């Protein structure tokens, strides 16, 4: 199990005991402190991005030892924010992420060498959080702060099509077959055709969609944040994928502190700032179980048997519901 902390250390933990197998302090490589995107496993490597106020990197660690196989430095960004805070995705031998400054980068997964970069029309005059990209068969989809969704060729980064959605893209992108979902800061969720960029359908929501729209069965799970920022959310919605109706909603007693839905068995897990973890039935949103831990909930992981829950205070819990 791999975890990046916001105090600048990346950990490999034993799943059964929680014991640290190895760790790496990114502070030795410059003024950087945080891991915000999901790491990526590529063969015997774990690849992750970092960010900070002075420099950021993309690191490739050997999974067994933590030895740095390669690292790519990122020195440009926006005021007070530099690096790559998005998820890192893989297509073939190449990986993709989005840097501060709203710029997609493609690197070779084995060497860390740059294949290409692509920047949106955002002028980078102030710090704005970039969104994670999504992948198609041979395409990279990128939602820009400039309000445009771009389809780029994975090999060269050339623009295949672009679609102006009228406001900053406020969610990470989600691809399902030939359809792509994106939320915007003017409170809409869109469904686009991945081949052409045509808008298939759209829905006006009461506030701004944020985080990771997630398809689960016959539902699209979306978090809403009235401030439209990169933090938590007040509401979790289940919407039909055609964007015609809201199926159910769950309001947070204290803001949902994690906007990446985690699917576990037939439920979706949500965590809040009070340390409450709640499991809602996917079919109708009814609560199946809940527990309270110490600290703001920041991450979920696990398998069918065991859950791993990370908190803002730095504690990781191995939790088995029903015990």
PAPADO-24008 format. One record per residue (C-alpha): x, y, z; residue in three letters. Coordinates in steps of 0.02 Angstrom, whole numbers, padded with zeros to 5 digits, always signed. Layout:
N
XYZALA...
This chain:
323
+00000+00000+00000UNK+00068+00170-00050UNK+00026+00337+00031UNK+00090+00513+00001UNK+00078+00632+00149UNK+00060+00821+00150UNK+00217+00838+00256UNK+00326+00782+00113UNK+00351+00594+00138UNK+00296+00452+00026UNK+00267+00285+00116UNK+00255+00103+00066UNK+00157+00012+00202UNK+00129-00172+00234UNK-00057-00203+00205UNK-00071-00332+00344UNK+00024-00243+00483UNK+00037-00059+00434UNK+00226-00069+00456UNK+00329+00051+00349UNK+00425-00045+00218UNK+00512+00108+00149UNK+00488+00296+00139UNK+00555+00442+00039UNK+00570+00623+00095UNK+00538+00737-00054UNK+00603+00888+00043UNK+00780+00835-00002UNK+00740+00880-00183UNK+00678+01057-00153UNK+00534+01161-00083UNK+00392+01037-00107UNK+00279+00956+00020UNK+00122+00875-00050UNK+00050+00728-00146UNK-00126+00760-00211UNK-00157+00640-00355UNK-00174+00452-00354UNK-00008+00361-00386UNK+00008+00241-00532UNK+00081+00066-00534UNK+00182+00029-00691UNK+00264-00142-00690UNK+00387-00136-00543UNK+00371+00052-00519UNK+00256+00167-00423UNK+00240+00337-00509UNK+00173+00491-00422UNK+00172+00680-00437UNK+00215+00810-00305UNK+00187+00996-00284UNK+00246+01139-00177UNK+00285+01324-00178UNK+00456+01309-00261UNK+00466+01149-00361UNK+00372+00989-00398UNK+00421+00822-00473UNK+00355+00666-00554UNK+00442+00520-00466UNK+00460+00339-00518UNK+00504+00234-00365UNK+00552+00051-00367UNK+00407-00033-00279UNK+00512-00155-00180UNK+00645-00036-00114UNK+00589+00145-00138UNK+00743+00183-00242UNK+00713+00327-00363UNK+00716+00253-00537UNK+00693+00426-00614UNK+00625+00596-00567UNK+00565+00737-00679UNK+00576+00913-00603UNK+00437+01041-00631UNK+00486+01221-00597UNK+00347+01320-00681UNK+00172+01344-00616UNK+00066+01485-00543UNK+00094+01599-00391UNK+00134+01491-00237UNK+00096+01328-00328UNK+00215+01224-00433UNK+00212+01042-00484UNK+00089+00909-00538UNK-00061+00886-00420UNK-00169+00780-00536UNK-00188+00592-00551UNK-00061+00510-00665UNK-00133+00399-00803UNK-00051+00274-00919UNK-00078+00229-01102UNK+00047+00107-01174UNK+00225+00159-01130UNK+00176+00337-01088UNK+00102+00426-00937UNK-00001+00585-00926UNK-00042+00716-00795UNK-00086+00900-00777UNK+00033+01028-00701UNK-00008+01190-00612UNK-00028+01320-00749UNK-00157+01207-00835UNK-00033+01111-00942UNK-00041+00927-00989UNK+00123+00833-00993UNK+00164+00664-01071UNK+00317+00568-01008UNK+00393+00402-01053UNK+00351+00285-00909UNK+00520+00196-00911UNK+00638+00344-00932UNK+00541+00498-00874UNK+00584+00589-01035UNK+00459+00717-01100UNK+00359+00668-01253UNK+00256+00828-01266UNK+00162+00961-01169UNK+00000+01055-01206UNK-00062+01213-01118UNK-00239+01280-01118UNK-00282+01462-01144UNK-00275+01498-00957UNK-00162+01647-00920UNK-00103+01582-00749UNK-00117+01751-00662UNK-00177+01668-00502UNK-00174+01496-00422UNK-00312+01384-00490UNK-00320+01197-00464UNK-00301+01096-00625UNK-00410+00944-00656UNK-00354+00766-00690UNK-00365+00708-00872UNK-00452+00554-00941UNK-00399+00429-01076UNK-00479+00352-01228UNK-00410+00219-01344UNK-00281+00337-01420UNK-00333+00505-01346UNK-00305+00612-01194UNK-00452+00718-01135UNK-00413+00876-01039UNK-00534+00997-00954UNK-00459+01170-00947UNK-00475+01312-00825UNK-00513+01413-00982UNK-00680+01322-00995UNK-00634+01211-01142UNK-00626+01022-01153UNK-00487+00963-01270UNK-00462+00796-01356UNK-00277+00770-01392UNK-00185+00633-01483UNK-00094+00527-01355UNK+00062+00513-01463UNK+00090+00695-01507UNK-00027+00805-01404UNK-00107+00880-01560UNK-00285+00944-01541UNK-00415+00830-01620UNK-00564+00933-01561UNK-00608+01058-01428UNK-00774+01109-01349UNK-00805+01272-01255UNK-00921+01235-01107UNK-00941+01417-01058UNK-00857+01411-00886UNK-00706+01338-00797UNK-00706+01148-00796UNK-00732+01113-00611UNK-00721+00923-00606UNK-00598+00793-00662UNK-00650+00707-00823UNK-00732+00536-00833UNK-00740+00428-00990UNK-00863+00285-01015UNK-00853+00206-01188UNK-00888+00344-01314UNK-00951+00467-01184UNK-00860+00593-01075UNK-00925+00683-00919UNK-00868+00854-00860UNK-00936+00979-00733UNK-00917+01167-00744UNK-00909+01314-00625UNK-01076+01382-00686UNK-01161+01230-00605UNK-01181+01114-00755UNK-01135+00933-00786UNK-01107+00888-00970UNK-01103+00725-01069UNK-00997+00737-01227UNK-00962+00622-01373UNK-00779+00571-01360UNK-00757+00557-01548UNK-00826+00728-01596UNK-00844+00834-01439UNK-01029+00855-01473UNK-01134+00890-01317UNK-01254+00744-01300UNK-01344+00806-01144UNK-01322+00924-00998UNK-01401+00957-00828UNK-01411+01115-00725UNK-01370+01082-00542UNK-01402+01190-00390UNK-01217+01219-00355UNK-01048+01179-00432UNK-00999+00998-00466UNK-00823+00955-00403UNK-00708+00807-00382UNK-00719+00647-00483UNK-00886+00607-00568UNK-00896+00419-00549UNK-01002+00292-00643UNK-01069+00154-00532UNK-01193+00033-00609UNK-01331+00138-00683UNK-01286+00297-00587UNK-01165+00442-00600UNK-01102+00499-00429UNK-01062+00684-00416UNK-01012+00796-00270UNK-01071+00977-00257UNK-00977+01123-00179UNK-01067+01292-00171UNK-00898+01380-00174UNK-00839+01282-00326UNK-00666+01257-00254UNK-00547+01110-00239UNK-00592+01072-00058UNK-00738+00974+00011UNK-00923+00969-00033UNK-01094+00986+00047UNK-01191+00862-00060UNK-01169+00691-00141UNK-01286+00661-00288UNK-01333+00507-00385UNK-01386+00555-00562UNK-01442+00443-00703UNK-01302+00437-00835UNK-01415+00514-00967UNK-01421+00671-00855UNK-01611+00674-00850UNK-01647+00655-00664UNK-01572+00653-00491UNK-01599+00484-00409UNK-01546+00522-00231UNK-01443+00643-00128UNK-01350+00643+00037UNK-01306+00803+00129UNK-01154+00811+00244UNK-01176+00851+00428UNK-01002+00925+00412UNK-00928+00949+00239UNK-00884+00793+00142UNK-00695+00808+00149UNK-00658+00689+00004UNK-00737+00715-00167UNK-00678+00551-00246UNK-00818+00422-00224UNK-00753+00253-00167UNK-00857+00103-00217UNK-00858-00040-00094UNK-00967-00192-00121UNK-01139-00119-00163UNK-01108+00046-00075UNK-01021+00212-00099UNK-00915+00274+00046UNK-00911+00456+00098UNK-00808+00538+00235UNK-00822+00707+00319UNK-00724+00834+00421UNK-00786+00758+00586UNK-00707+00591+00546UNK-00872+00508+00504UNK-00869+00371+00372UNK-01037+00326+00296UNK-01084+00189+00173UNK-01234+00228+00061UNK-01324+00097-00041UNK-01296+00131-00226UNK-01473+00087-00276UNK-01567+00212-00168UNK-01442+00309-00060UNK-01498+00231+00104UNK-01363+00221+00237UNK-01304+00044+00270UNK-01173+00076+00404UNK-01067+00213+00481UNK-00917+00234+00595UNK-00820+00380+00668UNK-00631+00392+00669UNK-00514+00525+00737UNK-00473+00655+00605UNK-00539+00726+00442UNK-00561+00588+00313UNK-00445+00610+00163UNK-00432+00443+00072UNK-00507+00270+00048UNK-00432+00110-00018UNK-00447-00076+00007UNK-00524-00235-00059UNK-00682-00337-00030UNK-00623-00388+00143UNK-00534-00237+00217UNK-00541-00048+00203UNK-00395+00072+00221UNK-00443+00248+00276UNK-00322+00395+00281UNK-00349+00553+00385UNK-00285+00731+00373UNK-00195+00710+00540UNK-00083+00576+00465UNK-00162+00418+00536UNK-00206+00271+00424UNK-00336+00147+00483UNK-00364-00033+00427UNK-00549-00058+00456UNK-00664-00208+00434UNK-00850-00159+00438UNK-00958-00265+00549UNK-00824-00299+00679UNK
